[in-house]
Amino acid sequence: MNDKKYFFAVDLGATSGRTIIGSISDGKFELEEVTRFPNNLIETGGHFYWDIYALYFEMIRGLKEVAARGLEITSIGIDTWGVDFVFIGDDGAILRNPRSYRDPITFDAMDDYLKHVISRREVYDVTGIQLMNFNSIFQLYAMRREQNTALQTAKKILFVPDALSWMLTGNEVCEYTIASTSELLDPRTKQLDERLLASLGLSRSKFGKMVKPGTVIGVLTDEVQKMTGLGPVPVIAVAGHDTASAVAAVPAKDEQFAYLSSGTWSLMGIETRDAVINDRSYELNFTNEGGVEGTTRFLKNICGMWLYERCRKEWPEEVRKLSHPELQGSAMAVEPFRSLINPDDELFANPPSMIAAIQQYCRDTQQPVPETPAEICRCIFDSLALRYRQVFGWLREFADFNLNVLHIIGGGSLNKYLNQFTANALGVQVLAGPQEGTAIGNIMLQAKASGEVGDIWEMRRIIANSLELEKYEPADKDRWDMAYDRYLSVVNGVISNPDQAEQLFK
């Protein structure tokens, strides 16, 4: 008789989603992808929306597939990107599709709120969250300013993973890690801050009960059981924020590590016991997001492979047909450090053309303008690695332990060129993997809820035993040191010689 427990993970990113089955046996985990699907932004009426019903449909499709295989699943867990939310009406129905954090309505909302409502420093001192225009607090402020009817009539506001769990169970919760991305939560009290809510005309009752990762939300409704052919399977509040689930899956041997969750966004940070909120963290705009088992993810958001993904969509069909290794390999043949950008410049937030934005940045900073896909790709990879070095240096200021290793997790851990560049730029060993960090963390937290594993360090030991990490050792130190000096001159706006790149690296 097979007594193996199977866990069903729904892992939703900003561009695609998957459903995955996972299990643990003999001290190792196993994963199997069940379904994969796109997560498309919908542009209409001057706004960007997510299709919450399409995501629900894909969850149901994955559950039907599992039932058709005759697998008995122990539980279900959902993780998604952060900050976005869904409005629920008095009649228990979704009022409209949720806005995307890419929506232009927030472009001036943060500055307006911080100027006229609560000051920048006061908001940071309460939340410890990196001030970014798309955070939930500024989305809600922008919607209130436009007299958004869904906001005005909402009975409940549920963050995206909580909304999808509600669609499966009928129960409303506010999971801690996803709530921490909103810039409405105080990491000291681990509750939504009443003053910040009041500044938006909201009360605490608008949100669900705060729950920690590993909490049982409820079981599948009769409706969902009938649709899928499953029984009353429990739905677990895992670490609902995908990065929180991914960091839980870092196969570190001890607490002395930094991580880089590499995907559409790059999130670089360390794991701490308490929030780090002081003058220096405020100056550098670091964030304190909720982790598992009471930890804090002290990190900085960096615009990651979003740059590359957007450019790839614009290139001609013959370029798009190339595999990622083929296209990235061609970039290795062009001159290094010829053109550098600040990946986090506001110019790259959501431009009509990413290629044009990169070229404009290079013109504005008096650098050679990259023209070919290979040149643009090389510009992106060089610049990301140098930005990682800058943020890693800041993390060393805050850490009360030695930082001599960086774990890269997520889809970006497969990018061998960028991984090596990162090791070179930082001057430390880089360990890449797992690629499926978010899904693994999701499943491991379900396993913890079921009693299969004890704590996060047992989870990490199982993960480390289950895979072979790719190791990258630093090289070309002098060259990368010179490149970093030039990167700093570019991002600080002091470059004056358009031939400086060639002069440095001839």
C-alpha positions as CSV (number, residue, x, y, z in Angstrom):
1,M,0.0,0.0,0.0
2,N,1.3,3.4,-1.0
3,D,1.2,5.7,2.0
4,K,3.2,8.6,0.4
5,K,1.6,12.0,0.9
6,Y,1.1,14.2,-2.1
7,F,0.8,18.0,-2.0
8,F,-0.6,20.2,-4.6
9,A,1.1,23.6,-5.2
10,V,-0.3,26.5,-7.2
11,D,2.6,28.7,-8.2
12,L,1.6,31.9,-9.9
13,G,4.1,34.4,-11.3
14,A,3.6,37.7,-13.1
15,T,3.9,36.1,-16.5
16,S,3.0,32.5,-16.1
17,G,1.6,29.9,-13.6
18,R,1.9,26.2,-12.9
19,T,0.3,23.5,-10.8
20,I,2.7,21.0,-9.3
21,I,2.5,17.8,-7.3
22,G,5.1,17.2,-4.7
23,S,6.0,14.5,-2.3
24,I,8.7,13.6,0.3
25,S,10.2,10.1,0.8
26,D,13.5,8.8,2.1
27,G,14.7,12.3,3.0
28,K,14.2,13.7,-0.5
29,F,11.5,15.5,-2.3
30,E,10.0,14.8,-5.7
31,L,8.2,17.3,-8.0
32,E,6.0,16.8,-11.0
33,E,4.5,19.6,-13.1
34,V,0.8,19.0,-13.7
35,T,-0.2,22.0,-15.8
36,R,1.4,25.2,-17.1
37,F,-0.4,28.3,-18.4
38,P,0.2,32.0,-19.2
39,N,-0.8,34.8,-16.8
40,N,-1.7,37.6,-19.2
41,L,-2.1,41.2,-18.4
42,I,-5.4,42.7,-19.7
43,E,-5.2,46.3,-20.9
44,T,-8.5,48.1,-21.2
45,G,-9.8,51.5,-20.5
46,G,-6.4,52.8,-19.7
47,H,-5.7,50.3,-17.0
48,F,-4.0,46.9,-16.5
49,Y,-5.8,44.0,-14.9
50,W,-5.2,40.4,-13.9
51,D,-7.8,37.8,-15.0
52,I,-8.6,36.3,-11.6
53,Y,-11.3,34.0,-13.2
54,A,-8.7,32.6,-15.7
55,L,-6.4,31.8,-12.8
56,Y,-9.2,30.1,-10.9
57,F,-10.1,28.1,-14.0
58,E,-6.4,26.9,-14.2
59,M,-6.4,25.9,-10.6
60,I,-9.6,23.8,-11.1
61,R,-8.1,22.3,-14.3
62,G,-5.0,21.2,-12.4
63,L,-7.1,19.7,-9.6
64,K,-9.2,17.8,-12.2
65,E,-6.1,16.4,-13.7
66,V,-4.9,15.2,-10.3
67,A,-8.3,13.6,-9.6
68,A,-8.3,11.9,-13.0
69,R,-4.9,10.3,-12.2
70,G,-6.5,8.8,-9.0
71,L,-4.0,10.6,-6.7
72,E,-5.1,11.4,-3.2
73,I,-3.7,14.8,-2.3
74,T,-3.1,15.8,1.3
75,S,-3.5,19.5,0.9
76,I,-3.3,22.5,-1.5
77,G,-1.2,25.7,-1.2
78,I,-1.2,28.8,-3.3
79,D,1.6,31.4,-3.8
80,T,1.7,34.4,-6.0
81,W,3.4,37.7,-6.6
82,G,2.9,40.4,-4.0
83,V,1.0,43.7,-3.4
84,D,-2.1,43.1,-5.6
85,F,-5.6,42.4,-4.2
86,V,-9.2,41.6,-5.0
87,F,-12.4,43.4,-3.9
88,I,-15.3,41.2,-2.6
89,G,-18.8,42.7,-2.4
90,D,-21.5,42.3,0.2
91,D,-23.1,39.5,-1.9
92,G,-19.9,37.4,-1.8
93,A,-19.0,38.1,-5.4
94,I,-15.8,39.5,-6.9
95,L,-16.5,43.1,-7.8
96,R,-14.1,43.3,-10.8
97,N,-10.8,41.9,-12.0
98,P,-7.9,43.1,-9.8
99,R,-5.7,45.9,-11.0
100,S,-2.1,45.0,-11.8
101,Y,0.8,46.6,-10.0
102,R,2.0,47.7,-13.5
103,D,-1.1,49.9,-13.8
104,P,-0.1,53.6,-14.6
105,I,-2.5,54.9,-11.9
106,T,0.2,54.6,-9.3
107,F,2.9,56.5,-11.1
108,D,2.4,59.7,-9.2
109,A,0.3,58.2,-6.3
110,M,3.3,57.5,-4.0
111,D,4.7,61.1,-4.2
112,D,1.2,62.6,-3.7
113,Y,0.4,60.4,-0.7
114,L,3.8,61.1,1.0
115,K,3.5,64.8,0.4
116,H,-0.1,65.3,1.5
117,V,-1.0,62.4,3.8
118,I,1.8,60.8,5.8
119,S,5.5,61.6,5.3
120,R,7.9,59.2,3.7
121,R,9.9,58.6,6.8
122,E,6.8,58.0,9.0
123,V,5.5,55.4,6.6
124,Y,8.9,53.7,6.5
125,D,9.4,53.8,10.3
126,V,6.0,52.0,10.7
127,T,6.4,49.4,8.0
128,G,10.1,49.1,7.1
129,I,9.0,48.5,3.5
130,Q,10.9,49.7,0.4
131,L,9.0,52.7,-0.9
132,M,7.8,51.7,-4.4
133,N,4.9,53.3,-6.3
134,F,3.0,50.0,-6.9
135,N,2.9,48.9,-3.2
136,S,-0.7,48.2,-2.0
137,I,-0.9,51.4,0.1
138,F,-0.3,53.6,-2.9
139,Q,-2.6,51.5,-5.2
140,L,-5.4,51.9,-2.7
141,Y,-4.7,55.6,-2.3
142,A,-4.7,56.1,-6.1
143,M,-8.1,54.2,-6.3
144,R,-9.5,56.3,-3.5
145,R,-8.4,59.4,-5.3
146,E,-10.1,58.3,-8.5
147,Q,-13.3,57.4,-6.5
148,N,-13.0,53.8,-7.6
149,T,-16.5,52.2,-7.1
150,A,-15.1,48.7,-6.4
151,L,-13.1,50.1,-3.5
152,Q,-16.0,52.2,-2.3
153,T,-18.4,49.2,-2.1
154,A,-15.9,46.4,-1.1
155,K,-16.8,44.4,2.0
156,K,-13.5,42.6,1.9
157,I,-10.1,43.2,0.4
158,L,-8.1,40.0,-0.1
159,F,-4.6,39.7,-1.4
160,V,-4.4,37.6,-4.6
161,P,-3.4,34.2,-3.0
162,D,-5.9,34.7,-0.2
163,A,-8.6,35.5,-2.8
164,L,-7.9,32.3,-4.7
165,S,-8.0,30.3,-1.4
166,W,-11.3,32.0,-0.7
167,M,-12.6,30.9,-4.1
168,L,-11.7,27.3,-3.2
169,T,-12.9,27.3,0.5
170,G,-15.2,30.3,1.1
171,N,-13.0,31.4,4.0
172,E,-11.4,34.8,4.2
173,V,-7.8,35.1,5.6
174,C,-4.9,37.6,5.4
175,E,-1.7,35.5,5.2
176,Y,1.2,37.2,6.9
177,T,3.9,37.1,4.2
178,I,1.7,38.4,1.4
179,A,0.3,41.1,3.7
180,S,3.8,42.2,4.5
181,T,4.3,43.3,0.9
182,S,1.5,45.8,1.1
183,E,3.3,48.6,3.1
184,L,0.4,48.5,5.5
185,L,1.8,46.1,8.0
186,D,4.0,46.8,11.1
187,P,6.6,44.0,11.3
188,R,7.0,44.5,15.0
189,T,3.3,43.9,15.9
190,K,2.8,41.7,12.8
191,Q,-0.5,43.3,12.2
192,L,-1.9,45.8,9.7
193,D,-1.4,49.3,11.0
194,E,-4.6,51.1,12.0
195,R,-3.3,54.6,11.3
196,L,-2.2,53.7,7.7
197,L,-5.5,52.0,7.1
198,A,-7.4,55.1,8.4
199,S,-5.3,57.3,6.0
200,L,-7.0,55.4,3.2
201,G,-10.5,55.5,4.7
202,L,-10.3,51.8,5.5
203,S,-10.8,49.8,8.7
204,R,-9.1,46.5,9.8
205,S,-12.4,44.7,9.3
206,K,-12.0,45.1,5.5
207,F,-9.3,42.4,5.6
208,G,-9.3,38.8,6.7
209,K,-8.0,37.3,9.9
210,M,-4.2,37.4,10.0
211,V,-2.7,33.9,9.8
212,K,0.8,32.5,9.7
213,P,2.3,30.2,7.1
214,G,1.1,26.6,7.8
215,T,-2.4,27.5,8.9
216,V,-5.3,25.5,7.6
217,I,-7.7,28.0,5.8
218,G,-10.5,25.5,5.2
219,V,-11.4,22.6,2.9
220,L,-12.7,22.6,-0.6
221,T,-16.3,23.8,-0.9
222,D,-19.0,21.3,-2.1
223,E,-19.0,23.2,-5.4
224,V,-15.3,22.7,-6.0
225,Q,-15.4,19.1,-4.8
226,K,-18.1,18.4,-7.4
227,M,-16.2,20.1,-10.2
228,T,-12.9,18.4,-9.5
229,G,-13.9,15.0,-8.3
230,L,-11.9,15.5,-5.1
231,G,-13.0,15.2,-1.5
232,P,-12.8,17.8,1.3
233,V,-9.1,18.5,0.8
234,P,-7.6,21.1,3.1
235,V,-6.2,24.4,1.7
236,I,-3.1,25.6,3.6
237,A,-2.0,29.2,3.9
238,V,1.6,28.6,2.8
239,A,3.9,31.5,2.5
240,G,1.6,33.2,0.1
241,H,4.2,35.6,-1.3
242,D,6.2,33.7,-3.8
243,T,9.5,35.1,-2.6
244,A,8.7,34.0,0.9
245,S,8.1,30.5,-0.3
246,A,11.3,30.6,-2.4
247,V,13.5,31.8,0.5
248,A,12.1,29.0,2.7
249,A,13.5,26.7,0.0
250,V,17.1,28.1,0.1
251,P,19.2,25.0,0.7
252,A,21.6,26.8,3.1
253,K,23.6,24.9,5.7
254,D,23.4,27.7,8.3
255,E,22.1,31.2,8.8
256,Q,25.2,32.9,7.2
257,F,24.0,33.4,3.6
258,A,22.5,35.9,1.3
259,Y,19.9,34.9,-1.4
260,L,18.9,36.1,-4.8
261,S,15.5,35.1,-6.0
262,S,16.0,35.6,-9.7
263,G,13.1,35.8,-12.1
264,T,11.1,38.7,-13.6
265,W,12.2,40.5,-10.4
266,S,15.4,40.0,-8.6
267,L,15.1,40.0,-4.9
268,M,18.4,40.1,-2.9
269,G,18.5,39.9,0.8
270,I,19.3,38.1,4.1
271,E,17.2,36.3,6.6
272,T,16.9,38.1,10.0
273,R,15.1,37.5,13.3
274,D,13.9,41.1,13.6
275,A,13.1,43.9,11.2
276,V,15.9,46.2,10.4
277,I,14.5,49.8,10.4
278,N,17.0,52.6,10.9
279,D,18.5,55.6,9.2
280,R,20.7,53.6,6.8
281,S,18.0,51.1,5.8
282,Y,15.7,54.1,5.1
283,E,18.4,55.9,3.1
284,L,19.0,52.8,0.9
285,N,15.3,52.0,0.7
286,F,15.5,48.4,1.9
287,T,12.5,46.3,2.8
288,N,11.4,44.1,5.6
289,E,9.0,41.4,4.5
290,G,7.5,38.5,6.4
291,G,9.2,35.2,6.4
292,V,8.4,31.8,7.8
293,E,8.8,30.8,11.5
294,G,8.9,34.4,12.6
295,T,11.8,35.5,10.4
296,T,12.1,38.7,8.4
297,R,13.3,38.8,4.8
298,F,15.5,41.9,4.7
299,L,15.9,42.6,1.1
300,K,15.9,44.9,-1.9
301,N,13.8,44.6,-5.0
302,I,15.8,44.8,-8.2
303,C,14.3,45.0,-11.7
304,G,15.5,41.5,-12.9
305,M,14.9,39.5,-16.1
306,W,11.9,41.8,-16.8
307,L,14.4,43.8,-18.9
308,Y,15.4,40.8,-21.0
309,E,11.9,39.4,-21.2
310,R,10.5,42.6,-22.6
311,C,13.3,43.0,-25.1
312,R,12.9,39.5,-26.3
313,K,9.2,40.1,-27.1
314,E,10.2,43.1,-29.3
315,W,13.0,41.4,-31.3
316,P,12.3,39.9,-34.8
317,E,10.8,36.4,-35.0
318,E,14.2,34.9,-36.1
319,V,15.7,36.1,-32.8
320,R,12.7,35.0,-30.7
321,K,13.1,31.5,-32.2
322,L,16.6,31.2,-30.7
323,S,16.8,29.4,-27.4
324,H,17.8,31.3,-24.3
325,P,21.3,29.7,-24.3
326,E,21.8,30.5,-28.0
327,L,20.8,34.2,-27.7
328,Q,22.7,34.7,-24.4
329,G,25.7,32.9,-25.9
330,S,25.8,35.4,-28.8
331,A,25.9,38.2,-26.2
332,M,29.1,36.7,-24.8
333,A,30.9,37.4,-28.1
334,V,30.3,41.2,-27.9
335,E,32.4,43.7,-26.1
336,P,31.9,43.6,-22.3
337,F,30.9,46.7,-20.3
338,R,30.4,48.8,-23.4
339,S,27.1,50.1,-22.2
340,L,25.8,50.0,-18.7
341,I,22.4,50.9,-17.2
342,N,20.8,51.2,-13.7
343,P,18.3,48.4,-13.9
344,D,16.1,50.2,-11.3
345,D,15.9,53.5,-13.2
346,E,12.2,54.5,-13.5
347,L,12.7,54.6,-17.2
348,F,12.4,50.8,-17.2
349,A,9.3,50.4,-15.1
350,N,6.9,49.7,-17.9
351,P,8.0,51.5,-21.1
352,P,6.2,51.1,-24.4
353,S,9.5,49.8,-25.8
354,M,12.1,48.4,-23.5
355,I,14.7,48.4,-26.3
356,A,14.1,52.1,-26.9
357,A,14.2,52.8,-23.1
358,I,17.6,51.1,-22.8
359,Q,19.0,53.0,-25.9
360,Q,17.7,56.3,-24.5
361,Y,19.3,55.7,-21.2
362,C,22.7,55.1,-22.9
363,R,22.3,58.2,-25.0
364,D,21.4,60.3,-21.9
365,T,24.5,59.0,-20.1
366,Q,26.8,59.5,-23.2
367,Q,27.5,55.9,-23.7
368,P,27.7,53.8,-26.9
369,V,24.1,52.8,-27.8
370,P,23.5,49.0,-28.1
371,E,21.8,48.1,-31.3
372,T,21.8,44.4,-31.9
373,P,20.0,41.8,-29.6
374,A,23.5,40.5,-28.5
375,E,24.6,44.0,-27.5
376,I,21.4,44.7,-25.6
377,C,21.5,41.3,-23.9
378,R,25.1,41.9,-22.8
379,C,24.2,45.4,-21.5
380,I,21.4,43.9,-19.4
381,F,23.5,41.0,-18.0
382,D,26.6,43.2,-17.2
383,S,24.4,45.8,-15.6
384,L,22.4,43.3,-13.5
385,A,25.6,41.7,-12.1
386,L,27.0,45.1,-11.2
387,R,23.7,46.2,-9.5
388,Y,23.8,42.9,-7.5
389,R,27.3,43.8,-6.4
390,Q,26.1,47.2,-5.2
391,V,23.2,45.7,-3.2
392,F,25.3,42.9,-1.8
393,G,27.8,45.5,-0.5
394,W,24.9,47.2,1.3
395,L,23.8,43.9,2.8
396,R,27.2,43.3,4.3
397,E,26.8,46.6,6.2
398,F,23.6,45.3,7.8
399,A,24.4,41.6,8.4
400,D,25.8,40.7,11.8
401,F,27.5,37.7,10.3
402,N,30.0,37.1,7.4
403,L,28.5,37.0,3.9
404,N,30.7,34.8,1.8
405,V,28.1,32.9,-0.2
406,L,25.1,33.8,-2.4
407,H,22.4,31.3,-3.1
408,I,20.5,32.0,-6.4
409,I,17.1,30.4,-6.6
410,G,14.3,30.6,-9.1
411,G,14.2,30.4,-12.9
412,G,17.2,32.7,-13.1
413,S,19.4,30.1,-11.4
414,L,19.6,28.4,-14.8
415,N,21.3,31.4,-16.4
416,K,24.9,30.2,-16.4
417,Y,26.3,33.4,-17.9
418,L,24.6,35.7,-15.4
419,N,25.4,33.4,-12.5
420,Q,29.1,33.6,-13.4
421,F,29.0,37.3,-13.9
422,T,27.4,37.6,-10.4
423,A,30.2,35.6,-8.8
424,N,32.8,37.7,-10.6
425,A,31.1,41.0,-9.6
426,L,30.5,40.1,-6.0
427,G,33.8,38.2,-5.5
428,V,32.1,35.4,-3.6
429,Q,31.0,31.8,-4.3
430,V,27.6,31.6,-6.0
431,L,25.4,28.4,-5.5
432,A,22.6,28.1,-8.0
433,G,19.5,26.2,-7.4
434,P,16.8,25.1,-7.0
435,Q,15.1,26.5,-10.1
436,E,11.7,25.5,-8.6
437,G,12.4,27.2,-5.3
438,T,9.0,28.8,-5.0
439,A,7.0,25.6,-5.7
440,I,9.4,23.6,-3.4
441,G,8.9,26.1,-0.5
442,N,5.1,25.9,-1.1
443,I,5.1,22.1,-0.9
444,M,7.5,22.0,2.1
445,L,5.3,24.3,4.1
446,Q,2.4,22.0,3.3
447,A,4.5,19.1,4.4
448,K,5.3,20.9,7.7
449,A,1.6,21.6,8.2
450,S,0.9,17.9,7.8
451,G,3.7,16.9,10.2
452,E,5.9,15.4,7.5
453,V,8.8,17.8,8.4
454,G,9.6,19.6,11.6
455,D,11.1,23.0,10.9
456,I,12.7,25.2,8.2
457,W,16.1,23.7,8.8
458,E,14.8,20.2,8.3
459,M,13.1,21.5,5.1
460,R,16.4,22.9,3.9
461,R,18.3,19.7,4.7
462,I,15.8,17.7,2.6
463,I,16.1,20.2,-0.3
464,A,19.9,20.1,-0.1
465,N,19.9,16.3,-0.2
466,S,17.6,16.2,-3.2
467,L,19.6,18.2,-5.7
468,E,23.1,19.1,-6.9
469,L,23.8,22.8,-6.7
470,E,25.8,24.5,-9.5
471,K,28.9,26.2,-8.1
472,Y,30.4,29.4,-9.5
473,E,33.7,30.8,-8.3
474,P,34.7,34.4,-8.8
475,A,37.2,35.3,-11.6
476,D,38.5,38.4,-13.4
477,K,38.5,40.5,-10.2
478,D,40.5,43.5,-11.5
479,R,38.3,43.7,-14.6
480,W,35.1,43.6,-12.7
481,D,36.4,46.1,-10.1
482,M,37.1,48.5,-13.0
483,A,33.6,47.8,-14.4
484,Y,32.0,48.5,-11.1
485,D,33.7,51.9,-10.8
486,R,32.4,52.8,-14.2
487,Y,28.9,51.5,-13.3
488,L,28.9,53.8,-10.3
489,S,29.9,56.8,-12.4
490,V,27.1,56.0,-14.9
491,V,24.3,55.6,-12.3
492,N,25.5,58.6,-10.4
493,G,25.5,60.7,-13.5
494,V,29.1,61.7,-13.6
495,I,30.3,60.1,-16.8
496,S,31.4,62.6,-19.4
497,N,33.6,60.9,-21.9
498,P,31.5,58.8,-24.5
499,D,34.6,56.7,-25.3
500,Q,35.3,55.9,-21.6
501,A,34.1,52.3,-21.9
502,E,36.5,51.6,-24.8
503,Q,39.4,53.3,-23.0
504,L,38.8,51.2,-19.8
505,F,38.7,47.8,-21.5
506,K,41.0,48.0,-24.5
